[in-house]
């Protein structure tokens, strides 16, 4: 659908309420059992304001359930947001330093919405802040952050009853949160309700205007969770009419694995007495064109003939990894038609559950398997291959990120 076509959107534009969207791409997924989110959606661009988003049939309640029951951020060793890895710690330290530049008063009260395992709270503490509160929909994350010594409350943008109805903060942080939110206008309203007049909002999101400049794997920027695609212009169009004054923005390149970079942008707003309801910056189409570029790259890079061969021969394979990359591949390539006898994943919350009729195991399952292992991880593929080698597993290993003929035979 590279030329696009217009459709009446399931959810109208969340920035300007336009009822139609230009279809840029149809994204499919294979999902684990009891997964609350849909197996497919259209990626659409609003022809009025340029906002690009997933036209998903899911409601906000479905996403709330997903982050409550299926959160991938609970594992303190695997998930981002806790600062467990060197790269994640470096990212969080930089974010805390950026916030310190806009919020010099270390006595300011700060609410980190979507705090995950508290890595940003810890980084802010190291910057000298002492009045810190975390809010997260995962009870496991909340308990972990409490053990770290921070005030941590269960909830989110649409359920913050654990906070006193009258409590407001000097600063509200949403770091890599808004791209996950289905009901954006209600989210903005709730953010402002928790902010003192004159208080600051720090928002950091993937920078959709630069997707095309940072290729990782095909269709990497489209998954079940990331359903909004922002740049600073879209964020201004969302917040300024609601009672916010623009303060500053900046672009980042986050190192996510090896030498791979992930584009991000932050925008800082200040809550004011009244919003400029007529405000809207003219859209230059940067996000739409960047998304188109990413789609072109994804289509050209799709070289998974090895999956076609596996599907034809029906030789038994095990897939290592049940993250977004695997879900995309199984929904959009012949991988979903292969003879998959098991999945393995190090996320304990996934182990024992199923993808269709196939059980997800811990990696020790491979000691009892003789066949090919297909590694499906967008960022950690090389590390997983090394781990399989260190385990002494004699199976041939194929990385789903590589072209045919580049198998790792161990």
N, C-alpha and C positions, 0 to 999 in steps of 0.2 A: 504494500500500500504506500509506496514511496511518493506517489503524487497526491495522496490524501483524498478523502471524500468527506462530505458533511453528514452529520447525523444529529438527531435530537439526543442530547446527553441524558444519561440516567441521573447523574447529579449535575445540575447546572453549575456554571463557573463559580467557584468559591470566592473569587475576587470581585467580579463585576456582575454576577448573576445571569450572564448570557446563557440562553437555553440550548445553543447548538455548539458542536465542537467539530474540528477537522480531525479525522482519524489519521494518525501517523503510523500506527502499528497495532497489531493484535498480539497480545502476549499470553501464552499458555503455561501452565505449571502442572506437574504431578505432585499431589499433596499427601502427607501422612494421614493415617486414620484420625477421625474426629477433628480434623483441622477446620477452624471456623471461617476461613477466608475463601474467596471464590477461586476456581481453577483457571479463570481467564478474565481478562479485561482489555478494553481498548485504551491505548495512549492517545489522548486528544489534545489539540491546541485550541484555545478560545480565539475565535476570529476577531473578537472585540478588543481584548486587553492583552492577548498573547500568552496567558497562563497555560502551561502544559501540565496535565495531570492524568491519573488513571481514572477512567470512567468506570469505576467499580460498582457492581450491584450491592456490595456490602454496606452495612450501616456502621455508625460509630460504635454501637454496642458490640458488633462482631470484632472490631479491632480492640476494644477494651477487654473482651474475653480472651483474645489472642495474647495480649501482653500480660494478662493476669495468669493464664494457665499454660501458655506455650513460650514464655519469654526465653530467648536465647541468651539473655544477659545475666542469667543467674549463676552460671558456671564461672567462678572467680578466676580460673586458670585459662579458660578458652575465650571468654567474651571480652569485648572492648568495654571501656567505661570504668574499669576498676584500677587501671594503671599497673596491671600485673606484668605486662610485657614492657620491654624498654621503649618500643615505638609508641605504645599507648600512653605510657608515663610521660614521654616527651611531648606528645600531642596535648595532654591535659595541662602540663606545666605551661606550655605556650598559651593556652586558652586562659588560664588563671592570670598570667602576666598581661595579656591583652585587657582583661577585665580591670585589673589594677590601674591601667592607664586611664580608664574612664570613670573609675570609682576609687578615688584616692583615700577616702575615709574608711579605715579598717574596722571602725565600729559599726559600719553599715550592716543592716540585717539583710541577709541574702537567702532566697529560696531557689534551689536547683530542682526544677521540674523534670522528671525522668532521670533521676540521679544514678540509676543502675547500681553498681557496686561501690559508689562513693569516691571514685578516683579524682573527680574534679573538686569535690569538697576537701579532700586531703591536700590537693594542690593549692586551693584557696587558703587553707589554714597555713600552709608554708609561706604564703604571701602576707600573712599577718592578720587575716580576717578571723574573727572569733564568734560572730553571731550567724551561724550557718545552719540551714535546715534543708534536708533532702526529702523529696516526695517521689514515690515510684509505685506503679501498679503491681509489682512483683513483691509478694510478702517475703520471699527468700532474700531479695535484695535489701529490703527494709531492715530485716533482722541482721544482715551482714553489716550494713552501715551503722546500725546501733552498736554492734560489737566494736566498731572502729572508734566509738566515742562521740558520734555525731547525733544530733536530733534528727530522727528519720521517721517519716510518716507514710502510711499506706494510702495510696490514692493516685490521682492524676489530674489532668486538665478538666475532667468532667466529674470527678468525685474527689473533692478535697475536704470532706466533712471532718477529717481528723484535725484540721486547722480551725481555730476559733473563727466564727463568722466575721468578727471585727478585726482580725489580725491582718495587717498589711506590711509589706516589706519595702526596703529602700532599693532593692534590686531583684529582679526575677530573671533567671537564666533558663534558656531552652537550647541546649547544645545537642544538635542532631536529633531533634524531637519533632519539629513541625512537618518534616517530610513524611511522617508516619500518620498524620492526623486527618481523619475523614471530614470532620465538621469544623472547618477552619474558622468561619465567622464566630461560632460559639466559643471556640478556643481563645480567640483574641479577646472577646468579652470577659472571659474568666481570668485571663492573664491580667488585664487591666484592673479587675476587681480586687486582685491581691496586691496591687502596687500602690504605694503612696503617691499623692500628687507631687510631681517633680522627680519621682523615682525613675530608675533606669531599667530598660529591658535589653538584655544581650541575647541575640539569636544567632546561632551558627547552623548552617545547613550545607548539604552538597551543592556545589555551584553548577547548576545545569547549563549555564551559558558556556561552560568549558568542557562538557562531556567529550566532545569530539577531539579535544586536545590531549585527553588522558585515556587512551584505550587500555582496557585490562583484559577482559574476556568478552565474547559476544553477548550482547544484551545485558551487560553487567549492571547497568543503572536501572533496570526494571525488575523488581521482585515483588513478593506479596506485601511487603511492608512499606517500601518507599513509593508512595502514591501521589506525591506532590513534587514538582520540579521547579525550584526557585532560582532566581538571581536577585541582586539587590533591588532592581526595579520592581519586581513582583512583590517583594516584601514591603517596599515603600507604599505601593498601591493597596496593600492589605492593611497596614497599620496606621498610616497617616490620617485617612478619613475617620478613624475610630477614636482619635484623641491623642495622637502621638506626634512628637516632633523629632525629625531625623537629626541624629547627632553625628554619626560617622559609619563608614563601612570599610572592610578590607578583604582582600583575597588571600587564600592560603593554599599551600600544596602539602597535604598530609602524606607522610611516608607510611604506607600500609604493609609493604612486604618487599624485602630486597631493595631494588631501586624503583619500585612502582609507586607512583604518586596518585593521589586522589584529590580532586579539586574541591575546595570548600570556600564559603564566603560568610563573613559575619556582618551583621548590621546592629547598630546601637540606636535605640530610641529613648526619648524621655516622655513620660506621661504629662500631659498638659490639661488645662481646664476645659478646652474645647478642641475638637478635631476640625480639620479642613475637609468637610464632607464632599466638596467639589474636587478635591485633589485626585489627579491621576496623571502619572508621567506617561508620555507617549511611548508605546512599546516599539522597539526597533527590531523585534523578532529574533533576538540573539539566542534565546532558549530554544525556540522552535528550530532554528537552523542548526544549532549544536546537537539537538536530538536527532535531526535528520542525518547529520554527519555520523553520529554514533550508529545509527541504523545501517547506513551504507557500509561502514566498516564491519559491522556485525555480519551482514549478509555476505560480504566478500571473504570473511574469515571462517565461514562455516565449512570446515573440511573434516567431516567426521565419517569418512568412508569406512573407518575401522568399526564403527558402530553398525553400519550396514552389513559388514561381513559377520559380525557377532550375531546379528539378528537372523542372517541367512543360515548360519551353521548351527545356531542354538547351543553353542558350547556354553557351559556354566561359567558365569562370572559373578564376582562380588564387587559391589560398589562401596568404596570408602568415601564417606561424606554424604550427609543428607541436608546440606545447607541450600541456600538459594540457587547456587550454580547447578547443583544436581537436579533440583526441582525444575529449573528452566530446561536443562538438557533432556530430561525425561519427557517433558511436555512438548518439546519442539524438534527432537531428533529421533533417529531409530533406536536410541538407547532404551527408550521405553518399551520397545518390542523385543528386547533381548531376553535371554534365559537368565534372569537375575535370581540367584538362589539365596542371597542374603545381602543385607547392608551392614556396614560397620561404621560406627561413629564414636568419638570419645566423649560426647555430651551424654552424661549419665541420665539426663531427663528423657532423652530419646530412646535409650536402650530398653529393649523389651516391648516397645511399641511396634507398629507395622506401617509399611508403605504398601497399600493394597493387602495382599495376602502374605507379603514377605516381611520377616522379622528383622528388626534392627538390633545388632549385637555389639558388644564391645570388641576391640581389635583382636583379643585373644582367640576369637572365632577362626582367624586365619590359620592358626596352628593345625586345624582339623579340615582344611580346605585344600583341594588340588584343582587349580584352574587359574584363570586370569583375574587379577585385581585391577579394577578401573578406578583411578583416583579422581574424584570430582570435587575439587576445591579451587576456588578462583584465586586465592592468595597463598595458601599454604601447601600447594601441590608438591613443591620441592622438599619441604620439610617432612611431609608425610612419606614420600618415597624413601627418604633417608631413614625414617623411623621403621619402615617395613624392612629395609636392609638390615638395620641394627637388631631387629627382632629375629633375624635369621630365617625369614619366611622364604621358601624356595620358589614361590609362584612368579610367573611373568607379570609385570606391572605396566599398565598403560596410563599415561596422564591424559585426561580429557581435554587438557589445554593445548596439546601438541598435535601436530599433523601426523597422519599415518606414517609408519616406518620409523617413528622415534621412540618405540617402546623401550622401557627399561627392563632388561632381563636380569633378574637377580639370581 
